[in-house]
Amino acid sequence: MPYQLEICCFNLPSALLAQRAGADRIELCSGPEEGGVTPSVGMIRTAREKLHIALYPIIRPREGDFLYSEEEFRIMLMDVDYCKQLGCNGVVIGMLLPDGSVDTAHCARLVEAAYPLGVTFHRAFDRAANPFEALEDIIAIGCERILTSGQRPTAMEGSVLLDQLVRLAADRLVIMPGSGVRHDNIVALAQKTGAVEFHTSARIRQASKMEFVNGPMNEDQSFVMAGEEEIRQVREQLNAITP
């Protein structure tokens, strides 16, 4: 099975260059400082018009934890419906209960609302109290993959758990390592975990092209972009792995 590469993009230019550099799928987000929240209607629509690779917007109404109110859940349902109307390939979700278990009731409703779109369960998984119970719950509600760093800050640090999860999931669901994935560690990560899909933002800081800068404001106007050369190198490293 060929290795799949997903790029987390926080703006449309990043998504377009990721496609050009060899990405298989885009996780579309806003708010890199918040860890990724639902992008705007205009951003999703334009991305769908411009991209020919798979597009999965994140459905996350705010930053912080993954314990949501009923009002926030209704927002998530509406966002899922809009992604389906636009012809997105899937969505990215995740909800937990106060005890750290997966909120299976609400997540199942999101999966049902998204059908026939694919559904990825995001790194809310890394905040779950019991990763093995969470794995079985997420499989049961119908998600197709889990994005996870193995419940550690980076995927390399979580590689032991990732290997266990890949083996336990088998052909029931894809375990996709993410966080700290770069061209200089992706081969080792593939070897350590047995994973076949990987996620990275390949992020760099893009300097502002403004000619005038109001100095007394004392602010940094750079922004997060996906690094095209980094994505190309990750793709090359994956392509070079011998099955």
Residue pairs with C-beta under 8 A, 6 or more apart in sequence:
1 196
1 243
2 196
3 190
3 196
3 197
3 198
3 238
3 239
3 241
4 24
4 25
4 196
4 197
4 198
5 22
5 23
5 24
5 25
5 197
5 198
5 200
5 231
5 234
5 235
5 238
6 23
6 24
6 25
6 26
6 27
6 56
6 176
6 178
6 197
6 198
6 199
6 200
7 14
7 15
7 18
7 23
7 25
7 26
7 27
7 199
7 200
7 201
7 202
7 226
7 231
8 26
8 27
8 29
8 36
8 178
8 199
8 200
8 201
8 226
9 15
9 18
9 26
9 27
9 28
9 29
9 201
9 226
10 29
10 30
10 31
10 32
10 36
10 201
10 224
10 225
10 226
11 43
11 223
11 224
11 225
12 43
12 46
12 47
12 50
13 225
14 224
14 225
14 226
15 26
15 28
15 47
15 50
15 51
15 55
15 226
16 50
16 51
17 225
17 226
17 228
17 231
18 26
18 202
18 226
18 228
18 231
19 26
19 51
19 52
19 53
20 228
21 228
21 229
21 231
21 232
21 235
22 231
22 232
22 235
23 53
23 231
23 235
24 53
24 54
25 53
25 54
25 55
25 56
25 89
26 47
26 51
26 53
26 54
26 55
26 56
27 36
27 56
27 57
27 58
27 92
27 120
27 147
27 199
28 39
28 43
28 44
28 47
28 55
28 56
28 57
28 58
29 36
29 37
29 38
29 39
29 57
29 58
29 60
30 36
30 37
30 38
30 39
30 40
30 43
31 37
31 63
32 201
32 203
32 224
33 63
34 62
34 63
34 64
35 63
36 58
36 60
36 122
37 58
37 60
37 61
37 62
37 63
38 57
38 58
38 59
38 60
38 61
38 79
39 47
39 57
39 58
41 82
44 55
44 57
44 82
44 83
44 86
44 88
45 86
47 55
47 57
48 55
48 86
48 87
48 88
54 89
54 90
55 88
55 89
55 90
56 88
56 89
56 90
56 91
56 92
56 118
56 120
57 79
57 83
57 88
57 91
57 92
58 91
58 92
58 122
59 76
59 79
59 80
59 83
59 91
59 92
59 93
59 110
60 76
60 92
60 93
60 94
60 122
61 68
61 72
61 75
61 76
61 79
62 72
65 96
65 127
66 94
66 95
66 96
66 124
66 127
67 95
67 96
67 97
67 98
67 103
68 76
68 95
68 103
68 106
73 95
73 106
76 93
76 110
77 109
77 110
77 113
79 91
80 91
80 93
80 110
80 113
80 114
81 113
83 91
83 114
83 117
84 113
84 114
84 117
88 117
89 117
89 118
90 114
90 117
90 118
90 119
90 120
90 144
91 110
91 114
91 117
91 118
91 119
91 120
92 119
92 120
92 121
92 122
92 147
93 107
93 110
93 111
93 114
93 119
93 120
93 121
93 122
93 143
94 107
94 121
94 122
94 123
94 124
94 125
95 102
95 103
95 106
95 107
95 110
95 124
96 102
96 103
96 124
96 127
96 128
97 103
99 129
100 127
100 128
100 129
100 130
101 128
101 129
101 130
101 133
101 134
101 137
102 121
102 128
102 133
102 134
102 137
102 138
102 141
104 137
104 140
104 141
107 121
107 138
107 141
107 143
108 141
108 142
110 119
111 119
111 141
111 142
111 143
112 142
118 144
118 145
119 142
119 143
119 144
120 143
120 144
120 145
120 146
120 147
120 176
121 138
121 143
121 145
121 146
121 147
122 147
123 147
123 148
123 149
123 178
123 179
125 131
125 134
125 138
125 146
125 147
125 148
125 151
126 148
126 149
126 150
126 151
126 152
126 158
128 134
128 151
131 148
131 151
131 161
131 165
132 168
135 146
135 165
135 168
135 169
135 173
138 146
138 173
139 169
139 172
139 173
143 173
144 173
144 174
145 173
145 174
145 175
145 176
145 197
146 165
146 169
146 173
146 174
146 175
146 176
147 176
147 178
147 199
148 155
148 158
148 162
148 165
148 175
148 176
148 177
148 178
149 155
149 157
149 158
149 162
149 177
149 178
149 179
149 180
150 157
150 158
150 159
150 160
150 161
150 162
150 165
150 177
151 158
151 161
152 158
152 161
153 179
153 180
154 179
154 180
155 162
155 177
155 178
155 179
155 180
155 181
155 189
155 193
156 180
156 185
156 188
156 189
156 192
157 180
158 177
159 177
159 189
159 192
159 193
162 175
162 177
162 192
162 193
162 195
163 192
163 193
163 194
165 175
166 175
166 193
166 194
166 195
167 194
169 175
174 196
174 197
175 193
175 195
175 197
176 195
176 197
176 198
176 199
177 189
177 193
177 195
177 198
177 199
178 198
178 199
178 200
179 199
181 189
181 198
181 199
181 200
181 234
182 200
182 202
182 230
182 234
183 230
183 233
183 234
183 236
183 237
186 198
186 200
186 234
186 237
186 238
187 237
187 240
187 241
189 195
189 198
190 196
190 198
190 238
190 241
198 234
198 238
200 230
200 231
200 234
201 224
201 226
202 226
202 227
202 230
202 231
202 234
203 224
203 225
203 226
203 227
204 224
204 225
204 226
204 227
204 230
205 222
205 223
205 224
205 225
206 222
206 223
206 224
206 225
207 222
208 221
208 222
208 223
210 221
213 221
